[in-house]
Amino acid sequence: MPIRLHRPAVRGWRAPKGAIYVGPGSRWANPWRWRTRDALARVPALDGSDWELEDRISSAGRWHHYKHPDGRVTPHAIRYMTRQECIDLYRQALTAPTADVRLWTYPGPALTVADARTELAGHDLVCRCALGQLCHADLLLELATPAEENAR
């Protein structure tokens, strides 16, 4: 059964044979990195839910006033997404992408669950997140491993 491994910031560290690095700088990196301006949330969301991706240039701790088509103006706080929200957005990008929430490779189409199953199934995954922390590599392991193997 494949597992997630931690890649320490130590010079000369080598991943075990067959392991695939999915952390920052790789094709499988989560673009919504925790505590960065790439992972900002608008609270509340325009559709009334708890939060949504803030994809405009902004920063945590700011407020924006959104002018709705019907003329209403509503204030929205901007904050960093939690680790879980970053992973939830990554899951959405793989399973149900939208124009704003998708994983892309240049040049080429957006990455999908089928790509994860093809490239990552059966391999240990390596990321910089500490073991015990929420990490998108855990999600990739879940999506890449067929349900029959998870049942064992």
Secondary structure by P-SEA (a helix, b strand, c coil): cbbbbbbcccccccccccccccccccccccccccccccbbbbcccccccccccccccccccbbbbbbcccbbbbbbbbbbbcaaaaaaaaaaaaccccccccccccccccccaaaaaaccccbbbbcccccccccaaaaaaaaacccccccc
